[in-house]
């Protein structure tokens, strides 16, 4: 089992920045990918960003490409999501996810992930 704990959410004005963290504990040596998803009010959970532990490849949804950066600290089993130039439409609950098995689908698909954090709220105000 793997436990994921997110932190770093909060209230920020449009144009500002936040950095989310996700600390993984447990059987982290068997992780194949980690990523971030978000659920905006009244909407489905959507992919934001992810990276593959095996290939090192990263992927971003188009709406955040160039503004958000996913990164990792291998020594601490922590991943980060640096969010810059935040927009009102970035308001959502952000979830960290981890794949404990070889990916069953694309890295951008929630189906590929076995473990989820509880989520952290990001609110962007005008």
PyMOL CGO cylinders between C-alpha atoms (Angstrom):
from pymol import cmd
from pymol.cgo import CYLINDER

trace = [
    CYLINDER, 0.00, 0.00, 0.00, 0.98, 3.59, -0.62, 0.3, 1, 1, 1, 1, 1, 1,
    CYLINDER, 0.98, 3.59, -0.62, -0.24, 6.61, 1.27, 0.3, 1, 1, 1, 1, 1, 1,
    CYLINDER, -0.24, 6.61, 1.27, -0.30, 10.05, -0.33, 0.3, 1, 1, 1, 1, 1, 1,
    CYLINDER, -0.30, 10.05, -0.33, -0.62, 13.31, 1.56, 0.3, 1, 1, 1, 1, 1, 1,
    CYLINDER, -0.62, 13.31, 1.56, -1.03, 16.60, -0.28, 0.3, 1, 1, 1, 1, 1, 1,
    CYLINDER, -1.03, 16.60, -0.28, -0.28, 20.04, 1.07, 0.3, 1, 1, 1, 1, 1, 1,
    CYLINDER, -0.28, 20.04, 1.07, 0.24, 23.58, -0.16, 0.3, 1, 1, 1, 1, 1, 1,
    CYLINDER, 0.24, 23.58, -0.16, -3.22, 24.54, -1.31, 0.3, 1, 1, 1, 1, 1, 1,
    CYLINDER, -3.22, 24.54, -1.31, -4.82, 27.84, -0.40, 0.3, 1, 1, 1, 1, 1, 1,
    CYLINDER, -4.82, 27.84, -0.40, -6.26, 31.10, -1.60, 0.3, 1, 1, 1, 1, 1, 1,
    CYLINDER, -6.26, 31.10, -1.60, -4.30, 33.14, -4.13, 0.3, 1, 1, 1, 1, 1, 1,
    CYLINDER, -4.30, 33.14, -4.13, -5.05, 36.04, -6.42, 0.3, 1, 1, 1, 1, 1, 1,
    CYLINDER, -5.05, 36.04, -6.42, -5.13, 35.59, -10.17, 0.3, 1, 1, 1, 1, 1, 1,
    CYLINDER, -5.13, 35.59, -10.17, -1.63, 35.82, -11.57, 0.3, 1, 1, 1, 1, 1, 1,
    CYLINDER, -1.63, 35.82, -11.57, -0.10, 34.48, -8.38, 0.3, 1, 1, 1, 1, 1, 1,
    CYLINDER, -0.10, 34.48, -8.38, 1.70, 31.24, -7.62, 0.3, 1, 1, 1, 1, 1, 1,
    CYLINDER, 1.70, 31.24, -7.62, 1.35, 28.23, -5.37, 0.3, 1, 1, 1, 1, 1, 1,
    CYLINDER, 1.35, 28.23, -5.37, 3.36, 25.07, -4.91, 0.3, 1, 1, 1, 1, 1, 1,
    CYLINDER, 3.36, 25.07, -4.91, 1.60, 21.85, -4.05, 0.3, 1, 1, 1, 1, 1, 1,
    CYLINDER, 1.60, 21.85, -4.05, 3.44, 18.96, -2.43, 0.3, 1, 1, 1, 1, 1, 1,
    CYLINDER, 3.44, 18.96, -2.43, 2.57, 15.29, -2.26, 0.3, 1, 1, 1, 1, 1, 1,
    CYLINDER, 2.57, 15.29, -2.26, 4.47, 13.01, 0.06, 0.3, 1, 1, 1, 1, 1, 1,
    CYLINDER, 4.47, 13.01, 0.06, 4.31, 9.30, -0.62, 0.3, 1, 1, 1, 1, 1, 1,
    CYLINDER, 4.31, 9.30, -0.62, 4.90, 6.68, 2.06, 0.3, 1, 1, 1, 1, 1, 1,
    CYLINDER, 4.90, 6.68, 2.06, 4.66, 2.92, 2.20, 0.3, 1, 1, 1, 1, 1, 1,
    CYLINDER, 4.66, 2.92, 2.20, 5.66, 0.75, -0.78, 0.3, 1, 1, 1, 1, 1, 1,
    CYLINDER, 5.66, 0.75, -0.78, 7.00, 3.63, -2.82, 0.3, 1, 1, 1, 1, 1, 1,
    CYLINDER, 7.00, 3.63, -2.82, 9.73, 1.54, -4.46, 0.3, 1, 1, 1, 1, 1, 1,
    CYLINDER, 9.73, 1.54, -4.46, 7.06, 0.01, -6.72, 0.3, 1, 1, 1, 1, 1, 1,
    CYLINDER, 7.06, 0.01, -6.72, 5.66, 3.24, -8.15, 0.3, 1, 1, 1, 1, 1, 1,
    CYLINDER, 5.66, 3.24, -8.15, 5.46, 3.53, -11.93, 0.3, 1, 1, 1, 1, 1, 1,
    CYLINDER, 5.46, 3.53, -11.93, 4.05, 7.04, -12.28, 0.3, 1, 1, 1, 1, 1, 1,
    CYLINDER, 4.05, 7.04, -12.28, 2.78, 9.91, -10.18, 0.3, 1, 1, 1, 1, 1, 1,
    CYLINDER, 2.78, 9.91, -10.18, 0.60, 12.76, -11.13, 0.3, 1, 1, 1, 1, 1, 1,
    CYLINDER, 0.60, 12.76, -11.13, -1.89, 15.47, -10.29, 0.3, 1, 1, 1, 1, 1, 1,
    CYLINDER, -1.89, 15.47, -10.29, -5.56, 15.65, -11.13, 0.3, 1, 1, 1, 1, 1, 1,
    CYLINDER, -5.56, 15.65, -11.13, -8.14, 18.27, -10.23, 0.3, 1, 1, 1, 1, 1, 1,
    CYLINDER, -8.14, 18.27, -10.23, -11.87, 18.55, -9.79, 0.3, 1, 1, 1, 1, 1, 1,
    CYLINDER, -11.87, 18.55, -9.79, -13.44, 21.95, -10.27, 0.3, 1, 1, 1, 1, 1, 1,
    CYLINDER, -13.44, 21.95, -10.27, -16.87, 22.67, -8.76, 0.3, 1, 1, 1, 1, 1, 1,
    CYLINDER, -16.87, 22.67, -8.76, -19.56, 20.84, -10.72, 0.3, 1, 1, 1, 1, 1, 1,
    CYLINDER, -19.56, 20.84, -10.72, -17.08, 19.21, -13.08, 0.3, 1, 1, 1, 1, 1, 1,
    CYLINDER, -17.08, 19.21, -13.08, -15.41, 15.87, -13.60, 0.3, 1, 1, 1, 1, 1, 1,
    CYLINDER, -15.41, 15.87, -13.60, -11.95, 15.05, -12.28, 0.3, 1, 1, 1, 1, 1, 1,
    CYLINDER, -11.95, 15.05, -12.28, -9.41, 16.08, -14.90, 0.3, 1, 1, 1, 1, 1, 1,
    CYLINDER, -9.41, 16.08, -14.90, -5.78, 15.30, -15.55, 0.3, 1, 1, 1, 1, 1, 1,
    CYLINDER, -5.78, 15.30, -15.55, -3.30, 18.09, -14.81, 0.3, 1, 1, 1, 1, 1, 1,
    CYLINDER, -3.30, 18.09, -14.81, 0.26, 16.73, -14.93, 0.3, 1, 1, 1, 1, 1, 1,
    CYLINDER, 0.26, 16.73, -14.93, 2.20, 13.52, -14.44, 0.3, 1, 1, 1, 1, 1, 1,
    CYLINDER, 2.20, 13.52, -14.44, 5.57, 11.89, -14.85, 0.3, 1, 1, 1, 1, 1, 1,
    CYLINDER, 5.57, 11.89, -14.85, 6.76, 8.34, -15.37, 0.3, 1, 1, 1, 1, 1, 1,
    CYLINDER, 6.76, 8.34, -15.37, 9.31, 7.00, -12.89, 0.3, 1, 1, 1, 1, 1, 1,
    CYLINDER, 9.31, 7.00, -12.89, 10.62, 4.52, -15.46, 0.3, 1, 1, 1, 1, 1, 1,
    CYLINDER, 10.62, 4.52, -15.46, 10.96, 6.76, -18.52, 0.3, 1, 1, 1, 1, 1, 1,
    CYLINDER, 10.96, 6.76, -18.52, 11.24, 10.16, -16.85, 0.3, 1, 1, 1, 1, 1, 1,
    CYLINDER, 11.24, 10.16, -16.85, 8.66, 11.48, -19.28, 0.3, 1, 1, 1, 1, 1, 1,
    CYLINDER, 8.66, 11.48, -19.28, 6.33, 14.26, -18.14, 0.3, 1, 1, 1, 1, 1, 1,
    CYLINDER, 6.33, 14.26, -18.14, 2.97, 15.25, -19.53, 0.3, 1, 1, 1, 1, 1, 1,
    CYLINDER, 2.97, 15.25, -19.53, 0.68, 18.22, -18.98, 0.3, 1, 1, 1, 1, 1, 1,
    CYLINDER, 0.68, 18.22, -18.98, -2.82, 19.09, -19.96, 0.3, 1, 1, 1, 1, 1, 1,
    CYLINDER, -2.82, 19.09, -19.96, -2.84, 21.89, -22.54, 0.3, 1, 1, 1, 1, 1, 1,
    CYLINDER, -2.84, 21.89, -22.54, -4.47, 24.44, -20.24, 0.3, 1, 1, 1, 1, 1, 1,
    CYLINDER, -4.47, 24.44, -20.24, -1.57, 24.37, -17.77, 0.3, 1, 1, 1, 1, 1, 1,
    CYLINDER, -1.57, 24.37, -17.77, 1.36, 23.75, -20.10, 0.3, 1, 1, 1, 1, 1, 1,
    CYLINDER, 1.36, 23.75, -20.10, 3.91, 26.51, -19.68, 0.3, 1, 1, 1, 1, 1, 1,
    CYLINDER, 3.91, 26.51, -19.68, 2.42, 27.62, -16.35, 0.3, 1, 1, 1, 1, 1, 1,
    CYLINDER, 2.42, 27.62, -16.35, 2.65, 24.49, -14.18, 0.3, 1, 1, 1, 1, 1, 1,
    CYLINDER, 2.65, 24.49, -14.18, 5.69, 22.32, -13.56, 0.3, 1, 1, 1, 1, 1, 1,
    CYLINDER, 5.69, 22.32, -13.56, 5.72, 18.88, -12.01, 0.3, 1, 1, 1, 1, 1, 1,
    CYLINDER, 5.72, 18.88, -12.01, 8.90, 17.81, -10.27, 0.3, 1, 1, 1, 1, 1, 1,
    CYLINDER, 8.90, 17.81, -10.27, 10.10, 15.25, -7.74, 0.3, 1, 1, 1, 1, 1, 1,
    CYLINDER, 10.10, 15.25, -7.74, 12.51, 14.86, -4.87, 0.3, 1, 1, 1, 1, 1, 1,
    CYLINDER, 12.51, 14.86, -4.87, 13.63, 11.24, -5.10, 0.3, 1, 1, 1, 1, 1, 1,
    CYLINDER, 13.63, 11.24, -5.10, 15.33, 11.30, -1.73, 0.3, 1, 1, 1, 1, 1, 1,
    CYLINDER, 15.33, 11.30, -1.73, 12.14, 12.25, 0.07, 0.3, 1, 1, 1, 1, 1, 1,
    CYLINDER, 12.14, 12.25, 0.07, 9.49, 10.55, -2.11, 0.3, 1, 1, 1, 1, 1, 1,
    CYLINDER, 9.49, 10.55, -2.11, 7.81, 13.89, -2.65, 0.3, 1, 1, 1, 1, 1, 1,
    CYLINDER, 7.81, 13.89, -2.65, 6.42, 15.34, -5.83, 0.3, 1, 1, 1, 1, 1, 1,
    CYLINDER, 6.42, 15.34, -5.83, 5.59, 18.96, -6.39, 0.3, 1, 1, 1, 1, 1, 1,
    CYLINDER, 5.59, 18.96, -6.39, 3.34, 20.95, -8.63, 0.3, 1, 1, 1, 1, 1, 1,
    CYLINDER, 3.34, 20.95, -8.63, 4.58, 24.49, -9.11, 0.3, 1, 1, 1, 1, 1, 1,
    CYLINDER, 4.58, 24.49, -9.11, 1.68, 26.58, -10.34, 0.3, 1, 1, 1, 1, 1, 1,
    CYLINDER, 1.68, 26.58, -10.34, 2.41, 30.01, -11.78, 0.3, 1, 1, 1, 1, 1, 1,
    CYLINDER, 2.41, 30.01, -11.78, 0.24, 32.61, -13.48, 0.3, 1, 1, 1, 1, 1, 1,
    CYLINDER, 0.24, 32.61, -13.48, -2.81, 31.12, -11.83, 0.3, 1, 1, 1, 1, 1, 1,
    CYLINDER, -2.81, 31.12, -11.83, -6.19, 31.78, -13.40, 0.3, 1, 1, 1, 1, 1, 1,
    CYLINDER, -6.19, 31.78, -13.40, -9.70, 31.76, -11.99, 0.3, 1, 1, 1, 1, 1, 1,
    CYLINDER, -9.70, 31.76, -11.99, -10.37, 28.53, -13.88, 0.3, 1, 1, 1, 1, 1, 1,
    CYLINDER, -10.37, 28.53, -13.88, -7.58, 26.78, -11.96, 0.3, 1, 1, 1, 1, 1, 1,
    CYLINDER, -7.58, 26.78, -11.96, -9.79, 26.80, -8.89, 0.3, 1, 1, 1, 1, 1, 1,
    CYLINDER, -9.79, 26.80, -8.89, -10.32, 23.16, -7.90, 0.3, 1, 1, 1, 1, 1, 1,
    CYLINDER, -10.32, 23.16, -7.90, -9.49, 20.44, -5.46, 0.3, 1, 1, 1, 1, 1, 1,
    CYLINDER, -9.49, 20.44, -5.46, -6.15, 19.02, -6.51, 0.3, 1, 1, 1, 1, 1, 1,
    CYLINDER, -6.15, 19.02, -6.51, -5.43, 15.34, -6.01, 0.3, 1, 1, 1, 1, 1, 1,
    CYLINDER, -5.43, 15.34, -6.01, -2.13, 13.52, -6.04, 0.3, 1, 1, 1, 1, 1, 1,
    CYLINDER, -2.13, 13.52, -6.04, -2.14, 10.06, -7.62, 0.3, 1, 1, 1, 1, 1, 1,
    CYLINDER, -2.14, 10.06, -7.62, 0.31, 7.19, -7.86, 0.3, 1, 1, 1, 1, 1, 1,
    CYLINDER, 0.31, 7.19, -7.86, 0.44, 4.11, -10.06, 0.3, 1, 1, 1, 1, 1, 1,
    CYLINDER, 0.44, 4.11, -10.06, 1.58, 0.99, -8.22, 0.3, 1, 1, 1, 1, 1, 1,
    CYLINDER, 1.58, 0.99, -8.22, 1.39, -1.26, -11.28, 0.3, 1, 1, 1, 1, 1, 1,
    CYLINDER, 1.39, -1.26, -11.28, 2.45, -0.89, -14.91, 0.3, 1, 1, 1, 1, 1, 1,
    CYLINDER, 2.45, -0.89, -14.91, 0.11, 1.64, -16.47, 0.3, 1, 1, 1, 1, 1, 1,
    CYLINDER, 0.11, 1.64, -16.47, -3.22, 0.20, -17.57, 0.3, 1, 1, 1, 1, 1, 1,
    CYLINDER, -3.22, 0.20, -17.57, -3.93, 3.19, -19.76, 0.3, 1, 1, 1, 1, 1, 1,
    CYLINDER, -3.93, 3.19, -19.76, -2.31, 6.49, -20.73, 0.3, 1, 1, 1, 1, 1, 1,
    CYLINDER, -2.31, 6.49, -20.73, -0.44, 8.40, -18.09, 0.3, 1, 1, 1, 1, 1, 1,
    CYLINDER, -0.44, 8.40, -18.09, -3.12, 11.08, -18.44, 0.3, 1, 1, 1, 1, 1, 1,
    CYLINDER, -3.12, 11.08, -18.44, -5.92, 8.68, -17.50, 0.3, 1, 1, 1, 1, 1, 1,
    CYLINDER, -5.92, 8.68, -17.50, -7.17, 8.30, -13.95, 0.3, 1, 1, 1, 1, 1, 1,
    CYLINDER, -7.17, 8.30, -13.95, -7.55, 4.56, -14.70, 0.3, 1, 1, 1, 1, 1, 1,
    CYLINDER, -7.55, 4.56, -14.70, -3.78, 4.21, -14.56, 0.3, 1, 1, 1, 1, 1, 1,
    CYLINDER, -3.78, 4.21, -14.56, -3.56, 5.18, -10.91, 0.3, 1, 1, 1, 1, 1, 1,
    CYLINDER, -3.56, 5.18, -10.91, -4.06, 2.98, -7.88, 0.3, 1, 1, 1, 1, 1, 1,
    CYLINDER, -4.06, 2.98, -7.88, -3.57, 5.39, -5.01, 0.3, 1, 1, 1, 1, 1, 1,
    CYLINDER, -3.57, 5.39, -5.01, -5.05, 8.80, -4.36, 0.3, 1, 1, 1, 1, 1, 1,
    CYLINDER, -5.05, 8.80, -4.36, -4.55, 11.51, -1.80, 0.3, 1, 1, 1, 1, 1, 1,
    CYLINDER, -4.55, 11.51, -1.80, -7.37, 13.28, -0.01, 0.3, 1, 1, 1, 1, 1, 1,
    CYLINDER, -7.37, 13.28, -0.01, -7.00, 16.44, -2.03, 0.3, 1, 1, 1, 1, 1, 1,
    CYLINDER, -7.00, 16.44, -2.03, -6.05, 20.02, -1.33, 0.3, 1, 1, 1, 1, 1, 1,
    CYLINDER, -6.05, 20.02, -1.33, -8.18, 23.03, -2.22, 0.3, 1, 1, 1, 1, 1, 1,
    CYLINDER, -8.18, 23.03, -2.22, -6.79, 25.71, -4.52, 0.3, 1, 1, 1, 1, 1, 1,
    CYLINDER, -6.79, 25.71, -4.52, -8.88, 28.84, -4.87, 0.3, 1, 1, 1, 1, 1, 1,
    CYLINDER, -8.88, 28.84, -4.87, -7.91, 31.60, -7.27, 0.3, 1, 1, 1, 1, 1, 1,
    CYLINDER, -7.91, 31.60, -7.27, -9.63, 34.94, -6.71, 0.3, 1, 1, 1, 1, 1, 1,
    CYLINDER, -9.63, 34.94, -6.71, -9.92, 37.98, -8.95, 0.3, 1, 1, 1, 1, 1, 1,
]
cmd.load_cgo(trace, "trace")
